[in-house]
């Protein structure tokens, strides 16, 4: 499953690692367990960069019914990622949102 912050990670991966990224304990997907545990509290968590929190807020707003994506939610990721990456992010959030609502899940 694609993570809504995929474009942000690709952009961030070229920067120096943060203490969160260099944590010794990693998951099988090479992500620190704290980042996974903190998804429900992403707004307050220091496990995420400001850009990642902006991306998660954007993805969350896109997933509301009806969507509640205001200019500020678009402007910050666009400024940080660029237009092309924002389009890619928007596409992936839409695809994952559609899949979660339309593809039957196994019990």
N, C-alpha and C positions, 0 to 999 in steps of 0.2 A: 504494500500500500504506500502510496506517495505521501510524504509529509508536507503539510501546507507551507512550510518554510524552506522548501527545497531550493528555491532561487536565492533566498537569503544566505543559506549555507554555502552555496557555490560561490557567492560573492565574498562571504566572510572567510572561506577556506584559504584565500590568498593572503589574509592578514596573519600576524603573529598569533599563536595560540593563547587563549586566556587560561587562567587557573582552572576554570571549569572544564575546558577542553583537555587539559593535561592531567586530569585526575587519574590516579593509578588504576582504580577499579573501573572497568569498562564492561559493557554488555556485549552480546555476541555481534551486535551491529556497530560496535565501537563507539557507542554513545554512553556517557556517564549515567549510571542509574538515577542520580538525582534529577537529571533533566527529564527522565521518564516519569518519576514520581511526582514532579512538580507541575506536570501539565495541568491538573485541575486548579492550581493556584498560580498560573503563569503570570498574572498581573503583578503579584507581589514578589515572585521568586527572583533571586539574584542569579539563578542558573541560566537565565536567558539575557541576551544583549537587548538594548533598547530597540534595535532593528527587528530582532526576532519577536519581541512583544508587539511591535507595530504590525508585523506580518500576521501574527496570531489574532490580533484585534480585527484586522482587515478580513481574515478568513472567517472569523466568528460573525462579523457583521454581514458578510455575504451569505452566510448560512441561515440567517433569520428569515422568518416568513411574516411579512415581506422583508426583503433585504434592506438593511439600514446603513448603507455605505455613503458617508458624507465626504465632502471634499478633503477634509483634514485626514481622514483614514486613507485616502488615495494619495494625497500629496507627499506624505512622509516616505512611504515605500517607493514611490516614483522617484523622488529625489535621491534616495540612497541606492536604489537598484537600477534605475533607468527605465525607459519606456518599454523596451523589449522584454526585460525580465518581469516587469509588472504585468504585461500581457500573458506571459507564461504562467506566472503565479495565479492570475485570475482564472486562466483556463484550467489549471490543475485543481484549484479549489472547487470550481464548478463541476468538473468531472467527478471528483471524490464525493461532493455533495449529492450529485445525481445518483452515483452508485450506491451510496448509503440509503437512499430513499427508494430505489427501484429494483435493486438486485436482491432476490430472496436470500436470507441468511439461514445457514444450517443451525438447527437447534442443538 
